[in-house]
Amino acid sequence: MTTKIASQEMKSLHFNPRKPAMTTGDRVVGAVSHTALSIWSLIVILPLLWTFMSSFKTSSEIFASPFALPSQWRFDNYVRAWTEAGIGSYFLNSVIVVGSALVIVMVLGAMCAYVLARYVFFGSKAIYYLMLAGLTFPIFLAMVPLFFVMRNIGLLNTLPGLILVYVGFALPFTVFFLFSFFKSLPHEITEAAALDGAGEWRTFFQVMLPMAKPGLASVAIFNFLGLWNQFLIPVAINAAGPRVLSQGLAAFAGQMGYAVDFGALFAAVTVTVVPVLIVYIIFQRQLQGSVSQGTSK
Amino acid sequence: MTLVKAKTLRNGDGASAVVVPDTAPSVYKRRRKPLTFDKISFFVVFLGVPLTIYILFVIWPFIQAFGYSLTDWSGFSPKQNFIGLQNYQKLFTDDIFMKAMGNNILLVIFLPIITIILSLVLATLVTVGGSSKGQIKGLRNSSFYRVVSFFPYTIPAIAIGIMWGQIYDPSGGLLNGILTSLGMDQFKSYAWLGDKNTAMIATMFVIVWGFIGFYMVLFVAGIKGIPAELFEAARIDGAGRFRTAVSITIPLIRDNIQTAYIYMGILALDAFVYMAALNSGGGPDNSTLVMSQQLFFTAFTKGQFGLASAMGVVLAVATLIFSGLVFLVNRLTGGDKDVSL
């Protein structure tokens, strides 16, 4: 994917000797387009920059002027957010929960999608539609009963409980995406593996799974973003448990009304935003590729 | 589990699998393979484990919700009286819930259309905004815009909500700061989220901000999938940029637009995170209250689990009706004609 795009760009840059002249209309359209897109980029970047800048200010500085740079680049907002507000431990909880759920859902989703895509058996269609139902109904419908399911099995307000529920709700999307992916892999390969003496387990883990890597990467990215941003599930079934980041951030902002520490709030938001943003900027080529894969296949 | 037909699978445990007569493949397909431990354990684990988790934590609660919605259960008491459709009756005569539903309908009407039009415009500018001579190409440096546009999608919704809550802040916020520095002093301490005339619009803006980039990238991918010859042919036929966008681009990425419309609509019917972050109490005069907020409050603060489940069912039905409508409209306006390539 990446190399393909790169080579196309190379081609249009170097091997296209005819450089057509720009007409006046082109220039106008180009200018208007660049203006529109620049304004949009500004609308995206400005709030983020402002948040970042404010995270170094004291509350009184924030209220004095929204634009002024902080008088000095102090990090005590971050220290307070990280320790006193507990953003540090929330962050760790999020990493644990999202990391475990992601690994589990990728393995289980790939297994389930593989069986559904490669074998025809009684009930396979029914399972497929069951997955579709999970994608169609809003999570809100399940919230109340889920609360009691979790309480009854003793996993309410625990991180393992949260992980299992994350896995459950991320499963249908994972299975759907990988279903079409496994379906498109050639059958000859399974046959070759079988002839070479590989059992079902080995065929899956040593032959099919490595072949599905591009598909797995795409789903993993989307699952990661979806789970990292998840808010409703933790506030509903983990309200009194160890908080994850999104939940902790909301709680921190909620109590802000009483004890105004805006600097620390901005610092907490920055801590939430920046790691994912950096990961995105590093992997943005793959991600843009995944979006196109997810929609065109 | 035992009904597995080894359709194209020849596993190496029986010699017979190797000597399959080429003349009768259908006979071979019908023959059942001996069930080995490898195969049984494979199916038990590969289907059993994911399905158990999925049914226990997703499907079973969904089913239970319908049952609970017909009871007056308050959750922590053991008694659960069947009261038929009374909960639903209560909901549809409850002014606050109807107000919340109205707000959701407002969101469903405006959010998808605004988001999709804006992201479609941006995607078109990025992909075909380049020179009208020679090769069809996008704007120069367009990848910068694409990367930046996607930023909001990587930010947790709750962080977006909190951030914009501060931007809208009457006294220290960025927005009023910009407006007053531009000379509009009437906004000096205007509470965007505290005035019922602007609370909903301000909230919608935040959600649109969060999603334009994602759909823009999605549409860019769709447009890039269209062969360049089609654009060239349209150009030779004398179609201008606008005409090309309306007659070539939009019909060819129609499926993407439909998907985007449904996703955005489902989001508008939920919208819980944004509302909770921007105006957790439902806003001035309940002007930003949505059904999901009311559900959460009814269930986890008031403990009326039967009633809350009924709200969940209403929300689910609304989602299904919405998706059905989008499919229907797309079909009636000619979306079933196969224009894909």
Interface residues (C-beta under 8 A of the other chain):
Chain A: S12 N16 R18 K19 P20 A21 M22 T23 G25 D26 V29 G30 S33 H34 A36 L37 W40 S41 I43 V44 I45 L46 P47 L48 W50 T51 S54 I62 F63 S65 P66 F67 L108 G109 M111 C112 Y114 V115 Y119 V120 F121 F122 I127 L130 M131 A133 G134 T136 F137 P138 I139 F140 L141 A142 M143 V144 P145 L146 F147 F148 V149 L164 V165 V167 G168 F169 L171 P172 V175 H187 T190 E191 A194 L195 D196 G197 A198 G199 E200 W201 F204 L225 W228 N229 F231 L232 V235 A236 A239 L245 S246 L249 A250 A253 G254 F262 L265 F266 V269 T272 V273 V276 L277 Y280 I281 Q284 L287 Q288 V291 S292 T295 S296
Chain B: M1 L3 V4 K5 K7 T8 L9 R10 N11 G12 D13 A17 V18 T36 D38 K39 S41 F42 F43 V45 F46 L47 V49 P50 L51 I53 Y54 I55 L56 F57 V58 I59 W60 P61 F62 Q64 A65 Y68 G75 V121 L122 L125 V126 G129 G130 S131 S132 K133 G134 Q135 K137 L139 R140 S142 F144 Y145 R146 V147 V148 S149 F150 F151 P152 Y153 T154 I155 P156 A157 I158 A159 I162 M163 W164 G165 Q166 I167 S171 G172 G173 L174 N176 G177 S181 W209 I212 G213 F214 V217 L218 A221 G222 K224 G225 R241 N256 T259 I266 L269 D270 F272 V273 A276 A277 S280 S292 L295 F296 A299 F300 F305 A308 S309 G312 V313 L315 A316 T319 L320 S323
